[in-house]
Amino acid sequence: MAKLAARAMAEDPRVTEAKRLLRETLRDHQAALTGIRPPDPELRQGYEQTLARFAANRGASLYYPYLGSGMGRGALVELADGSVKYDFITGIGVHYMGHNHPSLLEAGVDAALENTVMQGNLQQNSDSEELLARLLAAANRKGAKLAHGFLTSSGAMANENAFKVIFQKKFPAHRVLAFEHCFAGRTLAMSQVTDKAAYRQGLPETLAVDYVPFYDETRPAESTAEAVAVVKDHLTRHPGLHACMIFELIQGEGGGYVPGTAEFFRALMQVLRAANVTVLADEIQTFGRTSEYFAFQHFGLDEFVEVVTLGKLSQACATLIRAEYKPKPGLVSQTFTAPSVAIRSASVILEYMETEGFLGADGKIMRLSRRFTDKLKDLARRHPELAAGPYGMGGMIAFTPLGGDPDKVARYLRKLFDAGVIGFIAGGIPAKARFLLPVGGIEESDIDAAFPILERVLVEFAASEASVAAAGAAGKGKA
């Protein structure tokens, strides 16, 4: 039987040798990245000019002065100003394997050898079939009944596709149930679901959304009963008009990494099932960050989920559906579903998660989580006036610094960035500092190295704020 030309090229000794040399070259240059490093003074002026030009071209400054050089090693990333930092936010969850992971380098080379740069609805390579089969197998490993899937290039589009297939299936039902403080994306439709008015300012109303209070760990039974009562009230107020409820099982940007419980979600999902309202699990951020592939598996909700979305760490995003939600022709079709490098990288990441011990109660995800949260608990114990928490679950971790004042938390995080550790803000009031660990590229020793910086910057920032406040009070007294 004749061998495909593509396979023959992939197995060509010259390609094998080229990849070996690239891995060796990468390893040699990564050796220079051993820890946090300040900016190179000789690069600073040019770097600042580039940042200013970029800000002018895009119409806004970057949140952090972050322009990568293209080099990193695991949790460490080098910026174009010569500095090296611990990346504990990973592009808000995208750089799951850390920076310059050799397996993703190889996936990129393999993708570059393909003739399809961007795969899409009309022309796809066999990589797409392999990835979708892997995702469905991962989603169904504990009994879920997801039969089909659609790849896409962003989490927001994965949610858009989910809503489209649900609305078509449930027509004429058109209303949506969502949790207060949820985040579903920033497209025209998803901005209506996301519970933040600033994200839809000036936009026309596209969806009718009814909000439900999320779980409160300080009042577990009461908050569960309240949420169930609110859902029932919405269903009664608009009989037969709700198509779905979207579930963030661990509230991300809006909530500040607040998990629910199996009992809470099950109580709501039973009501929805009785009312024939679709259960949509939004796993864009939670995928690969608990003890299981999916948070719905971690909470044991496999029997309820009918539509699931995933993204971020998977590089290529997806919408997975039960068979009865299979859309009519033409409803879901994209010129670009994802680039070949993202599709190949996604399969590599899934393979790592399965074979390198990421999953399970004692897997790498949960071990890293315990290491980081134990340190945050100790921080809150020793500095109760400066830190509260921790919050979150698995690879999604947060704490409340400085009483949760949003301005102070943002300024603290910028100071932390300057000192060499990257986190990000989450929640509203109180605001939190959140972290998304690069599970595939980080070790417990990286957490041990970065945490003293997190604490030192917090203590120094609080002292500086107190000094400024005291000086202001003294000035007023003299006046």
ZAGULO-326303 format. One line per field, with one value per residue (C-alpha): residue number from 1; x, y, z. Coordinates in steps of 0.001 Angstrom, whole numbers. Each point is the difference from the previous one (the first is absolute). Layout:
// ZAGULO-326303
i = NUM, ...;
u = X, ...;
v = Y, ...;
w = Z, ...;
***
This chain:
// ZAGULO-326303
i = 1, 2, 3, 4, 5, 6, 7, 8, 9, 10, 11, 12, 13, 14, 15, 16, 17, 18, 19, 20, 21, 22, 23, 24, 25, 26, 27, 28, 29, 30, 31, 32, 33, 34, 35, 36, 37, 38, 39, 40, 41, 42, 43, 44, 45, 46, 47, 48, 49, 50, 51, 52, 53, 54, 55, 56, 57, 58, 59, 60, 61, 62, 63, 64, 65, 66, 67, 68, 69, 70, 71, 72, 73, 74, 75, 76, 77, 78, 79, 80, 81, 82, 83, 84, 85, 86, 87, 88, 89, 90, 91, 92, 93, 94, 95, 96, 97, 98, 99, 100, 101, 102, 103, 104, 105, 106, 107, 108, 109, 110, 111, 112, 113, 114, 115, 116, 117, 118, 119, 120, 121, 122, 123, 124, 125, 126, 127, 128, 129, 130, 131, 132, 133, 134, 135, 136, 137, 138, 139, 140, 141, 142, 143, 144, 145, 146, 147, 148, 149, 150, 151, 152, 153, 154, 155, 156, 157, 158, 159, 160, 161, 162, 163, 164, 165, 166, 167, 168, 169, 170, 171, 172, 173, 174, 175, 176, 177, 178, 179, 180, 181, 182, 183, 184, 185, 186, 187, 188, 189, 190, 191, 192, 193, 194, 195, 196, 197, 198, 199, 200, 201, 202, 203, 204, 205, 206, 207, 208, 209, 210, 211, 212, 213, 214, 215, 216, 217, 218, 219, 220, 221, 222, 223, 224, 225, 226, 227, 228, 229, 230, 231, 232, 233, 234, 235, 236, 237, 238, 239, 240, 241, 242, 243, 244, 245, 246, 247, 248, 249, 250, 251, 252, 253, 254, 255, 256, 257, 258, 259, 260, 261, 262, 263, 264, 265, 266, 267, 268, 269, 270, 271, 272, 273, 274, 275, 276, 277, 278, 279, 280, 281, 282, 283, 284, 285, 286, 287, 288, 289, 290, 291, 292, 293, 294, 295, 296, 297, 298, 299, 300, 301, 302, 303, 304, 305, 306, 307, 308, 309, 310, 311, 312, 313, 314, 315, 316, 317, 318, 319, 320, 321, 322, 323, 324, 325, 326, 327, 328, 329, 330, 331, 332, 333, 334, 335, 336, 337, 338, 339, 340, 341, 342, 343, 344, 345, 346, 347, 348, 349, 350, 351, 352, 353, 354, 355, 356, 357, 358, 359, 360, 361, 362, 363, 364, 365, 366, 367, 368, 369, 370, 371, 372, 373, 374, 375, 376, 377, 378, 379, 380, 381, 382, 383, 384, 385, 386, 387, 388, 389, 390, 391, 392, 393, 394, 395, 396, 397, 398, 399, 400, 401, 402, 403, 404, 405, 406, 407, 408, 409, 410, 411, 412, 413, 414, 415, 416, 417, 418, 419, 420, 421, 422, 423, 424, 425, 426, 427, 428, 429, 430, 431, 432, 433, 434, 435, 436, 437, 438, 439, 440, 441, 442, 443, 444, 445, 446, 447, 448, 449, 450, 451, 452, 453, 454, 455, 456, 457, 458, 459, 460, 461, 462, 463, 464, 465, 466, 467, 468, 469, 470, 471, 472, 473, 474, 475, 476, 477, 478, 479;
u = 0, 1420, 1024, -1529, 2454, -831, 876, 3158, 1103, -860, 2140, 2838, 3277, 762, -3186, 777, 3501, -1251, -2401, 2754, 2234, -2772, -702, 3696, 342, -3052, 1373, 3374, -1513, -2570, 2907, 528, -3414, 637, -2173, -1379, 2104, -480, -226, 3201, 670, 1289, -3334, -2308, -279, -742, -2450, -1912, -124, -1409, -2626, -989, -279, -2050, -2325, -509, -761, -2477, -1563, 755, 2963, 585, -1132, 3587, 3081, 363, 1519, 1549, 3358, -1195, 2019, -923, 624, -2930, -1425, 2643, -500, 2438, -1280, 1469, 1506, 2223, -1930, -1030, -3148, -1985, -3167, -2783, -2871, 1031, -1863, -3098, 354, 1327, 3648, -903, 3236, 2121, 2296, 1883, -952, 2025, -3027, -1876, 3064, -160, -3750, 646, 2575, -2377, -2750, 2341, 679, -3706, -1477, -2998, 897, -3585, -2435, -3683, -3423, 813, 3536, 1380, 2875, -216, 1359, -3449, -1633, 2600, -454, -3784, 62, 2351, -2207, -3163, 1740, 1262, -3449, -1789, 2439, -2320, -3348, -935, -1804, 1608, -103, 1220, 2306, 1048, 3471, 441, 2691, -1218, -1919, -2550, -734, -313, -2693, -1623, -229, -1426, -2757, -832, -511, -1988, -2281, -647, -834, -2204, -1727, -2041, 1562, 2520, 788, 3208, 676, 3447, 1731, 565, 3594, 457, 2325, -891, 1987, -125, -1652, -3234, -2058, 2338, 366, -3720, 565, 3141, -1186, 2032, -1701, 3247, 501, -3280, -34, -1401, -931, -3515, -1789, 229, -1003, -2458, 1968, -1297, 2569, 271, 2060, 3094, 1007, 1083, 2329, -836, -3694, -13, -3531, -1563, 1735, -948, -3639, 49, 1479, -2563, -2801, 1254, 219, -3526, -1223, 1570, -1488, -3424, 253, 905, -1620, 1607, 2257, 3348, 2230, 2986, 1973, 3739, 2092, 3404, 780, 2851, -759, 2949, 506, -3206, -91, 3689, 375, -2929, -959, -3438, -705, -1434, -3083, -585, 286, -1989, -2900, -183, 479, -2802, -2379, 1226, -392, -3587, -676, 1735, 2647, 3418, 3029, 3004, 3336, 2393, 3413, 2022, 2154, -676, 1004, 3123, 188, -1679, 574, -1675, 111, -3246, -1389, -3376, 1796, 1668, -3442, -1617, -2512, 511, -3629, -1232, 2306, -1439, 2300, 3597, 2440, 3763, 3005, 2994, 2555, -1182, 1157, -2798, -3396, -3055, -3734, -1090, -3669, -2321, -1338, -3426, 1616, 1520, -718, -1582, 2420, 1389, -506, 3630, 2656, 3281, 2585, 2612, -570, 3586, 3576, 1770, 2550, -2809, -1685, 3235, 959, -3399, 499, 3484, -1362, -2791, 2544, 2138, -2948, -840, 3462, 2001, -2175, -1806, -3427, -1430, -203, 3775, 898, 2297, -2824, -1248, 3515, 1036, -3269, 573, 3545, -1108, -3161, 1842, 2381, -2898, -1686, 3201, 277, -3539, 751, 3150, -1352, -3781, -154, 1584, -1336, -3151, -703, 1038, -2812, -465, 744, 2741, 1883, -2282, 1249, -662, 320, -1260, 2819, -341, -3669, -990, 56, 92, 2410, 2420, -172, 750, 2953, 1303, -104, 1937, 2627, 91, 467, 2930, 1508, -203, -3252, -3030, -3552, -3228, -3047, -3404, -3344, -1671, -184, 1898, 2548, 2417, 3406, -357, 2443, -183, 3028, 1827, -612, 2058, 3024, 144, 1322, -592, 3466, -1194, -2834, 2506, 2243, -2780, -2049, 2445, -111, -3798, 102, 2835, -1690, -3279, 1605, 2029, -2982, -2185, 2726, 332, -3761, -52, 2864, -1755, -3239, 1846, 1736, -3319, -1608, 2921, -294, -3687, 740, 2478, -2434;
v = 0, 3384, 2354, 3470, 2675, 1944, -2967, -664, 3592, -145, -3138, 1347, -275, 3634, 1130, -2211, 1424, 3566, -424, -1515, 2962, 2466, -1679, 32, 3661, 948, -1788, 1725, 3492, -700, -715, 3763, 395, -1050, 2443, 3514, 2608, 3785, 1849, 680, 3780, -44, -1377, 2136, 3072, -1966, -2196, 3000, 1522, -3237, -110, 3602, -674, -3124, 1895, 2722, -2527, -2006, 3053, -1032, -958, -3607, -982, -979, 1170, -3545, -742, -3448, -641, -3390, -1962, -1617, -3065, -1545, 2539, 2576, 2378, 2469, 3401, 2075, 2406, -2835, -612, -3500, -573, -2831, -283, -1030, 1256, -1631, 2282, -481, -3746, -580, -945, -3147, -1784, 2976, 1752, -1707, -3517, -2333, -2106, 3063, 1054, -3354, 364, 3395, -1451, -2782, 2551, 2207, -2944, -295, 1831, 1289, 2959, 610, -2898, 664, -1224, -803, -1371, -1714, -2371, -3296, 1813, 1493, -3425, -1261, 2975, -140, -3732, 633, 2757, -2091, -2971, 2230, 1523, -3362, -1945, 143, -474, 3227, -524, 2585, -1214, 2820, 2992, 3113, 1500, 3756, 2591, 1702, -690, 2692, -1681, -3366, 1544, 1690, -3363, -1562, 2604, -362, -3765, 309, 2737, -1963, -3132, 1848, 2443, 2084, 96, 2842, 1088, -877, -668, 914, 556, 3444, 1138, -2516, 529, -1583, 2127, 3392, -639, 1827, -2869, -1165, 3546, -176, -3147, 1232, 1736, 3178, 3105, 1602, -2820, 786, 3768, 1418, -3422, -997, -2615, -3338, -2545, -101, -1127, -759, -213, -2453, 482, -2206, -2296, 1593, -2250, 1864, -906, -3275, -1228, 3458, 1132, -3243, 422, 3634, -840, -2753, 2379, 2676, -2500, -1197, 3587, 820, -3155, 915, 3615, -1027, -3424, -2065, 2807, -1008, -1907, -631, 844, 598, -1321, 1315, -2713, 2079, 3670, 1613, 3653, 1290, -2139, -137, -3806, -1087, -3669, -1425, -3488, -3159, 354, 3603, -738, -3221, 1780, 2552, -2508, -2197, 2974, 810, -3586, -68, 3235, -1235, 2735, -876, -228, 1706, -425, 2848, -1626, 2557, 714, -3009, -2632, -1781, 1849, -2371, -3653, -983, 1190, 1892, 1661, -1650, -3336, 1232, 848, -3213, 1742, -2183, -1099, 3593, 1730, 272, 2574, 743, 2661, -57, 2084, 1992, -2691, -2196, 2627, -1066, 532, -2213, -427, -3541, -1018, -2916, -1687, 1618, 3452, -719, 3212, 309, 564, 3522, 1027, -606, 613, 1892, 826, -335, -2529, 194, 97, -3307, 806, 480, -3265, -2004, 1705, -807, -3716, 165, 1749, -2547, -2798, 1589, 409, -3676, -1565, 2305, -257, 3342, -1347, -1517, 1124, -469, 1022, 2863, 2545, -558, -366, 3362, 1476, -1234, 1370, 3478, 182, -1214, 2911, 2423, -1360, 542, 3519, 822, -1457, 2089, 3178, -53, 3751, -388, -3259, -2114, -3322, -1964, -595, -2200, -3608, -1941, 2152, 3016, 1773, 3447, 1999, 3380, 2461, 3309, -358, -485, 3674, -255, 2910, -1296, -3578, 1217, 2085, -2872, -2318, 2513, 207, -3792, -25, 2405, -2266, -3019, -1910, 337, -378, 1776, 1597, -1696, 562, 3308, 1250, -1519, -386, -2940, -875, -3117, -2536, -2683, -2234, -1398, -3570, -1648, 2249, 671, -1865, 511, 1570, 2821, 771, -36, 2456, 2392, 137, 1993, 2709, 35, 450, 2552, 2227, -212, 1039, 2777, 1317, 55, 1855, 2533, 568, 472, 2485, 2042, -21, 1114, 2808, 1153, -20, 1968, 2558, 490, 371, 2815, 1740;
w = 0, -1032, 2810, 55, -1059, 3170, 2210, -1958, 589, 3680, 342, -2140, 1955, -867, 1749, 2993, 217, -421, 2915, 2132, -732, 779, 3342, 821, -1014, 2054, 3049, -327, -146, 2708, 2323, 271, 1667, 3583, 1924, 210, -1788, -184, -3324, -1930, 190, -3575, -1233, 2129, -2245, -3144, 1894, 1347, -3481, -1399, 2750, -718, -3743, 636, 2351, -2600, -2735, 2077, 1639, 3572, 2166, 945, 3503, 782, -1924, -1288, -3389, -73, -1615, -1243, 2557, 3292, 2110, 1803, 2431, -949, -2927, -1545, -1123, -2806, 2568, 1232, 3209, 1106, 2055, 1535, -2067, 2369, -2178, -3304, -2385, 2209, -233, -3518, 672, 1917, -889, 971, -2434, -2841, 962, -2274, -887, -1213, -1983, -1768, -545, -1567, -2381, -1011, -611, -2041, -2313, -764, -2957, 1969, 2209, 1137, 23, -506, -950, -3619, 282, 3084, 588, 1845, 3083, 551, 77, 2481, 2320, -13, 733, 2926, 1404, -207, 1608, 2822, 525, 50, 2157, 3041, -1688, -1771, -3297, -2266, -3589, -2243, 76, -1892, 134, 37, 566, 3204, 3180, -793, -3342, 1726, 2205, -3028, -1765, 3159, 219, -3689, 143, 3229, -1323, -3183, 1982, 2502, -2361, 771, 3493, -15, 3547, 1851, 3676, 1310, 3321, 1411, -621, -2821, -2956, -3355, -2458, -1704, -3355, -737, 1425, 2766, 1347, 814, 2074, 1752, 3158, -343, -1329, -1208, -2517, -1799, 250, -3237, -1382, -1062, 2053, -1767, 2644, 2879, 3049, 3500, 2792, 2876, 3189, 222, 2829, 3283, 1986, 3216, -455, -1957, 662, -72, -3197, -1740, 989, -1106, -3405, -574, 982, -2419, -2861, 675, 147, -3387, -1525, 1359, -1121, -3579, -495, -2748, -1176, 1528, -2398, 2271, 3102, -367, 2892, 1003, 2544, 1395, -495, -1745, -860, 1548, 3111, 784, -62, 2119, -392, 560, 1328, -1498, 2194, -1092, -3704, 209, 1716, -2821, -2798, 1264, -202, -3507, -1161, 1230, -1925, -3187, 195, -1433, 2310, -1618, 1797, -830, 481, -1951, 3057, 2233, -2579, 1247, 3315, 2481, 846, -3299, -3584, 599, 3107, -652, 457, 3180, 1412, -1303, -2294, -3075, -186, -282, -2486, -3499, -1567, 1074, -1157, 562, -907, 1228, 864, -2875, -2563, -2360, 1646, -370, 536, 924, -239, 537, -3135, 233, -314, -3397, -1954, -3396, -2899, -190, 3621, 1061, -2633, 252, -2651, 2750, 2773, 1282, -1285, -539, 2708, 2556, -995, 228, 3262, 1504, -619, 1548, 3100, 420, -307, 2710, 2320, -339, 62, 2285, 3092, -153, 989, 3172, 3609, 345, -3558, -860, -323, 3531, 1477, -1390, 1235, 3533, 0, -1068, 2121, 3105, -405, -473, 3132, 1945, -1410, 1139, 3429, 446, -1628, 538, -575, -3449, -1451, 67, -1645, -1927, -2469, -3024, -786, -1734, -2472, 565, 3134, 1489, 3200, 1167, 714, 1791, 869, -3638, -1004, -3828, -476, 2634, -1340, -3532, 1184, 2126, -3006, -2090, 2741, 49, -3783, 320, 2663, -2299, 670, -2274, 1307, -930, 1586, 338, 1673, 702, 3578, 1667, -2791, 49, -1343, -2137, -1374, -2698, 373, -3055, 1108, -2732, 530, 3733, 3015, 3700, 211, -2292, 2422, 2864, -1862, -1049, 3190, 2163, -2687, 80, 3776, 54, -2571, 1910, 3303, -1616, -1947, 3117, 1930, -2810, -68, 3774, -201, -2674, 2003, 3160, -1857, -1408, 3429, 1459, -2764, 672, 3714, -631, -2305;
***
